[in-house]
C-alpha cells in the first residue's frame, strides 16, 4: 500500500469511528524573546509590574499570566502564592476553578454534536429533554412581592441556540430575583459553584419545573443554560458529560489537568480560593458552603468532593493556563492543534464549525455589564462586534470570557494572540483582567521595524 492510500485509509477510519485525525507537523514552541513575535519585552515587563501590584496590595493571593502570539508562548509569569497561609508559591501548572470559563467548552461541545449531525442548533430542547416540553413563564404581580405572581404556558419552545446565548429565560440563584430565587431554592437547584449531590441530569429535570423569567427568545438573562446543555450532550451522546469532553476535547488536545474532578495526587496543585474578610484581608473560602451574597453559594471543595459525579456545564471545570491555551489555540487554528511533542496535528473540528462557533447570530445580545459594551454574548463567551462602542484594543471578532473566581481569557483571531490570567478570588477582580488585556495589546510592536 503506497503512502497516499495509507493516509486516505487513516482519514476514512478516523471519520467513521469519530477519533481525532493525526498527521505529522512541526511542534508547539515557546519563544525566549517576545520581540520575535512582535511583542515588546519592555512593555511586558510593565504588565508584570502591574499584576504584581495586585498581589502586593492584597487584592489577590497570586496569579499565573500567559500570552500566546502567532502560535508561540511569548509570556508566562507566576505571581504570589497558591496558598497564602502556607506561603506556597504559585507555579505554572497550578490548577484553577474556572467557574463560568467552563461555558465556552460546553458551547464548543454542543457544536461538535451539531457537526456530527446529531443535533441542530434550532432544535427545541424538549426533543432531547422531554421535561422541557411544557415550560411556564413567570407573570409578576403589581405589588413586587415575592408571593405575588402567576404563571402562563410558554408560547414557544426553548431552542438549543437560546441556551447558547442565554435568551431562554432560565435564571441563576445568584441573580437573586425576588420571585425566582425562592423557587429555585425550593427546587434544590445548584449553580454549580459548590459541593452538589446527585447528577446534572437530576438537577436539570428539577429546573424544568421552575418558571422562566420571560418568554424564550425575547430577552437576555445570564443563567443555568450551559448546565442544561451539559445534560443535553449526555442524552444525545449517550455518555456522561465528563467522558464526552475527555474523549472529544481534553485527551486529544493533551489538556491533562482539565476536567470536573481533581484527584488526590493533584490536590497539592489546586490553588486556594480567597475572599476578603471584614477587615479587608484575604481569607480562604473553605470547604463548607457559604452564602457570600444572597443567592451565591460557593465553596472550595466541589472539584474534589463531588466533581466526579456532578458535571456542571456552566461552572464545574478546573484547568491550568497551559491547558486552556491549548484549547484556545485550537480555535484560532480552525480546529487543529499540534501535539506537545511537535510530531502530530490533531483535528478536533472542521474549519466551518469553528467559524460559525466564533460568529455572532442576529439574536445574540449585549451582556449586561458596562465593561462588555461593544460585545455580544454567544455560545458561552462574548464577541467584539462594535469597535465604536468598545474601549478595548482588540480586533473585531476577538472573543473573551472569564469565571467568578478570577480566571479570564481573551483570544484575537486577526492578531493571532491569546491572553490568559488566572487567580482564585471572590469577588473576581475585573480590573485585573482589563489591565492584563490592555497591557498585552499595548505590548504589540511592528515587526518590520524590529528587523531593520
C-alpha positions in Angstrom: 0.0 0.0 0.0 1.5 3.4 -1.0 1.7 6.4 1.3 -1.3 8.2 -0.3 -3.6 5.2 0.0 -2.5 4.6 3.6 -3.2 8.2 4.5 -6.7 8.2 2.9 -7.4 5.0 4.8 -6.5 6.6 8.1 -8.7 9.6 7.2 -11.7 7.4 6.4 -11.3 5.2 9.5 -10.9 8.3 11.8 -14.1 9.8 10.4 -16.0 6.6 10.8 -15.1 5.9 14.4 -15.1 9.6 15.4 -11.5 9.7 16.6 -9.1 12.7 16.2 -7.2 12.7 12.9 -3.4 12.8 13.4 -0.8 13.9 10.9 2.9 14.9 11.2 3.7 18.6 11.7 6.1 20.9 13.5 6.0 21.2 17.3 4.4 23.9 19.6 7.1 26.2 20.8 7.9 28.8 23.4 10.0 31.9 22.4 12.6 33.2 24.9 12.4 36.7 23.2 8.9 38.1 22.8 10.3 40.5 20.2 10.4 37.6 17.8 6.6 37.5 17.6 6.1 41.3 17.8 5.7 41.9 21.5 7.8 44.4 23.4 9.8 42.9 26.3 9.9 46.3 28.0 6.1 46.7 27.8 5.6 43.1 29.0 7.7 44.0 32.0 5.3 46.8 32.7 2.5 44.2 32.6 4.4 42.1 35.1 4.7 45.1 37.4 1.0 45.9 37.2 0.0 42.3 38.0 2.5 42.1 40.9 0.9 45.2 42.3 -2.4 43.4 42.7 -0.5 40.8 44.8 1.4 43.4 46.8 -1.7 45.4 47.7 -3.5 42.3 48.9 -6.2 42.2 46.2 -5.2 38.7 45.1 -3.0 36.0 46.7 -1.4 35.0 43.4 -1.9 34.5 39.7 -0.5 33.0 36.5 -0.3 35.0 33.3 0.2 33.6 29.8 0.3 35.2 26.4 0.5 33.3 23.1 1.3 35.1 19.9 1.4 33.6 16.4 1.0 30.2 18.0 4.0 30.6 20.3 4.1 31.2 24.0 5.6 34.7 24.3 4.9 35.4 28.0 4.4 33.2 31.0 4.7 34.6 34.5 3.7 33.5 38.0 2.8 35.8 40.9 2.4 35.5 44.6 1.1 32.3 46.3 -1.3 29.5 45.5 -1.6 29.1 49.3 -1.2 32.3 51.2 -1.3 30.8 54.7 1.4 28.2 53.9 3.4 30.6 51.7 3.3 28.1 48.8 4.4 30.0 45.6 2.2 30.0 42.6 3.6 27.8 39.8 2.8 27.5 36.1 0.8 24.3 36.4 -1.4 25.3 39.3 -5.0 24.2 38.8 -7.8 26.7 39.0 -11.5 26.6 39.4 -12.8 28.1 36.2 -16.4 28.7 37.1 -18.1 30.4 34.1 -15.0 29.9 31.9 -16.5 26.4 31.6 -19.2 27.8 29.3 -17.1 28.2 26.2 -16.1 24.5 26.4 -19.7 23.4 26.8 -20.7 25.6 23.9 -18.0 24.1 21.8 -19.0 20.6 22.7 -22.5 21.4 21.6 -21.2 22.5 18.2 -19.3 19.2 17.9 -22.7 17.4 18.2 -24.1 19.7 15.5 -21.0 18.9 13.3 -21.7 15.2 13.8 -25.2 15.7 12.6 -26.6 14.5 15.9 -28.5 17.8 16.7 -29.5 21.1 15.0 -29.0 24.3 17.0 -32.5 25.3 16.1 -33.9 22.1 17.6 -36.2 22.5 20.7 -34.5 21.4 23.9 -37.6 19.2 24.6 -36.7 17.0 21.6 -33.9 15.6 23.8 -35.1 16.5 27.3 -38.8 15.9 27.4 -39.4 17.6 30.7 -38.8 21.0 28.9 -41.8 20.5 26.6 -44.3 22.4 28.7 -42.5 25.3 30.3 -44.2 28.0 32.2 -43.4 31.7 32.1 -43.5 33.9 35.2 -46.1 36.7 35.4 -45.2 39.1 38.1 -47.9 40.9 40.1 -48.1 44.6 40.6 -47.1 44.6 44.3 -43.5 43.4 43.7 -43.9 40.9 46.5 -42.1 37.5 46.2 -45.5 35.8 46.5 -47.4 38.0 44.0 -47.1 36.1 40.8 -48.8 33.6 38.4 -47.5 31.6 35.5 -48.6 31.2 31.9 -47.7 28.5 29.4 -44.7 29.5 27.2 -45.8 30.3 23.7 -42.6 28.9 22.2 -40.2 26.1 23.0 -36.7 26.8 24.2 -34.2 26.1 21.5 -30.6 25.0 21.8 -29.5 28.3 20.3 -31.3 30.1 23.1 -29.4 28.1 25.7 -26.2 29.1 23.9 -26.8 32.8 24.0 -28.8 32.9 27.3 -32.1 34.1 25.9 -34.1 31.1 27.2 -35.4 32.8 30.3 -33.6 30.4 32.7 -32.0 32.2 35.7 -29.3 31.6 38.3 -29.8 31.5 42.1 -27.2 34.3 42.4 -29.2 36.6 40.2 -31.3 36.9 43.4 -34.5 37.7 41.6 -37.3 38.3 44.2 -39.6 35.5 42.9 -37.4 33.1 41.0 -34.7 32.8 43.7 -37.1 31.2 46.3 -38.5 29.0 43.6 -35.0 27.8 42.5 -34.2 27.1 46.1 -37.4 25.2 46.7 -36.4 23.0 43.7 -33.0 22.4 45.1 -31.2 24.0 42.1 -27.4 24.3 42.2 -25.5 27.0 40.3 -22.5 24.6 40.1 -20.3 26.7 42.4 -20.5 24.5 45.5 -20.5 20.9 46.5 -23.6 19.3 44.9 -25.0 15.9 45.4 -26.8 13.9 42.7 -26.2 14.3 38.9 -26.6 17.1 36.4 -29.5 15.2 34.8 -31.4 15.2 38.1 -30.8 18.9 38.6 -31.8 19.8 35.1 -35.1 17.9 35.3 -35.9 19.7 38.5 -35.0 23.0 36.8 -37.6 22.4 34.1 -40.3 22.7 36.7 -39.2 26.3 37.6 -40.9 29.0 35.6 -38.9 31.1 33.1 -38.2 34.8 33.7 -39.6 35.7 30.2 -40.8 34.2 27.0 -38.0 32.3 25.3 -36.1 34.4 22.8 -37.4 37.8 23.9 -34.7 38.9 26.3 -31.3 38.1 27.8 -30.6 36.7 31.3 -27.4 35.0 32.4 -28.5 31.7 33.8 -28.1 27.9 34.1 -28.3 27.4 30.3 -24.9 25.7 29.9 -25.8 23.2 32.7 -28.9 22.2 30.6 -26.6 21.9 27.6 -24.3 19.6 29.5 -27.1 17.3 30.2 -28.4 17.5 26.7 -24.9 16.4 25.5 -25.1 13.4 27.8 -28.5 12.4 26.4 -27.5 12.8 22.7 -24.1 11.2 23.0 -25.2 8.5 25.5 -22.1 9.2 27.5 -21.5 11.1 30.8 -20.7 14.7 30.1 -17.2 14.4 31.6 -16.4 11.4 29.4 -17.6 13.2 26.2 -15.4 16.2 26.9 -12.4 14.0 27.7 -12.8 11.9 24.5 -13.6 14.7 22.1 -11.5 17.6 23.5 -9.3 17.2 26.5 -7.5 13.9 25.7 -6.7 14.7 22.1 -5.6 18.2 23.0 -3.4 16.8 25.8 -5.3 19.0 28.3 -4.1 16.7 31.1 -5.2 18.8 34.0 -8.7 19.9 32.8 -11.9 18.2 34.0 -14.5 18.3 36.7 -12.7 16.2 39.2 -9.3 16.9 40.9 -7.7 13.6 42.0 -5.8 13.2 45.3 -2.4 13.2 43.5 -3.2 16.7 42.1 -4.7 18.4 45.1 -1.4 20.0 46.0 -1.6 22.0 42.8 -5.2 23.2 43.3 -4.9 26.9 44.2 -6.8 28.1 47.3 -9.7 30.4 46.7 -9.8 33.6 48.7 -12.3 36.3 49.6 -11.8 39.5 51.6 -12.9 39.3 55.3 -14.5 42.1 57.3 -11.1 43.7 57.7 -10.4 43.6 54.0 -7.8 40.8 54.3 -7.9 37.7 52.2 -9.1 34.5 53.8 -9.7 31.1 52.4 -13.4 30.4 51.4 -13.0 26.9 52.9 -14.7 23.6 52.3 -18.0 24.5 53.9 -20.6 26.0 51.6 -21.0 29.7 52.3 -23.6 32.2 51.0 -21.3 35.2 50.3 -24.2 37.2 49.0 -27.9 36.5 48.6 -28.2 33.5 46.3 -24.5 32.9 45.8 -23.5 29.6 47.4 -19.8 28.7 46.9 -17.1 26.5 48.5 -13.7 25.3 47.6 -14.4 21.6 47.8 -16.7 20.8 44.9 -13.9 19.8 42.4 -12.6 17.1 44.7 -15.8 16.1 46.7 -18.5 15.9 44.1 -16.6 16.7 40.8 -16.6 13.0 39.9 -20.4 12.8 39.9 -21.8 16.3 39.3 -20.8 17.8 36.0 -21.8 21.5 35.8 -21.6 22.7 32.2 -21.7 26.3 33.3 -19.3 26.4 36.2 -17.7 23.0 37.0 -14.4 22.7 35.2 -10.9 23.1 36.6 -7.9 23.8 34.3 -4.5 25.3 34.1 -3.4 28.3 31.9 -1.3 25.9 29.8 -4.2 23.6 29.2 -6.6 26.4 28.4 -4.2 28.0 26.0 -4.2 24.8 24.0 -8.0 24.9 23.7 -8.0 28.5 22.6 -5.1 27.9 20.1 -7.1 25.1 18.6 -9.9 27.5 18.0 -7.6 30.1 16.4 -6.1 27.3 14.2 -9.5 26.5 12.8 -10.0 23.2 14.7 -6.5 21.8 14.8 -3.6 21.8 17.2 0.0 20.5 17.3 0.8 17.9 19.9 3.1 18.8 22.7 6.0 16.9 21.2 5.5 18.7 17.9 5.2 15.5 16.0 1.5 15.4 15.3 -1.5 17.6 14.4 -4.9 16.6 16.0 -8.1 17.6 14.2 -10.9 18.4 16.7 -13.4 20.1 14.4 -13.9 21.4 10.9 -13.0 24.9 9.9 -16.6 25.8 9.1 -17.7 24.6 12.6 -15.1 26.9 14.2 -16.0 29.9 12.1 -19.7 29.5 13.0 -18.9 28.9 16.6 -16.9 32.2 16.9 -19.5 34.2 15.0 -22.4 36.3 16.2 -26.0 35.4 15.4 -28.7 38.1 14.8 -30.4 37.1 18.0 -27.3 37.4 20.2 -27.4 40.3 22.7 -25.2 42.5 24.7 -24.1 41.1 28.1 -25.4 43.3 30.9 -22.0 44.6 32.2 -20.5 48.1 31.5 -17.2 46.5 30.5 -18.9 44.4 27.9 -20.2 47.3 25.8 -19.3 46.7 22.2 -19.5 42.9 22.7 -22.4 40.4 22.2 -22.8 37.2 24.1 -22.9 33.9 22.2 -22.1 30.2 22.7 -20.7 30.8 26.3 -18.5 33.8 25.7 -18.6 37.4 24.4 -17.5 38.5 20.9 -16.5 42.0 19.9 -18.7 43.4 17.2 -18.8 47.2 17.7 -15.4 48.9 18.0 -17.0 52.3 18.2 -18.7 51.4 21.5 -15.9 49.3 22.9 -12.9 50.8 24.7 -10.7 47.7 24.3 -7.8 47.5 21.9 -8.8 44.1 20.4 -9.9 43.4 16.9 -13.5 43.0 15.7 -14.2 39.3 16.1 -12.0 38.8 19.1 -13.6 36.9 21.9 -13.2 36.6 25.7 -14.7 35.2 28.9 -14.0 34.5 32.5 -15.1 33.0 35.7 -16.4 34.1 39.1 -13.2 33.1 40.9 -10.9 35.3 38.9 -10.0 33.4 35.7 -10.1 35.3 32.5 -9.0 34.9 28.8 -9.2 36.7 25.5 -8.4 35.5 22.0 -7.9 37.5 18.9 -8.1 35.6 15.6 -6.9 38.6 13.5 -3.9 39.3 15.6 -3.3 35.6 16.4 -3.0 36.4 20.1 -4.3 34.7 23.2 -4.1 36.1 26.8 -4.9 34.2 30.0 -4.8 35.4 33.5 -5.8 33.1 36.3 -6.2 33.9 40.0 -8.6 32.5 42.7 -10.5 35.2 44.5 -14.1 36.2 45.0 -15.3 38.8 44.1 -13.4 38.4 40.8 -11.1 41.4 40.2 -12.4 42.6 36.8 -9.7 45.3 36.9 -7.1 42.6 36.8 -8.5 41.1 33.6 -8.8 44.5 32.0 -5.3 45.5 33.0 -3.9 42.3 31.6 -5.7 42.5 28.3 -4.8 46.2 27.8 -1.2 45.8 28.6 -0.9 42.7 26.3 -2.2 44.8 23.4 0.0 47.7 24.3 3.0 45.4 24.1 2.4 45.0 20.3 5.2 46.4 18.1 5.8 46.5 14.4 7.9 43.5 13.5 9.2 45.2 10.3 10.8 48.0 12.4 12.5 45.5 14.7 14.0 43.6 11.8 15.7 46.8 10.4 
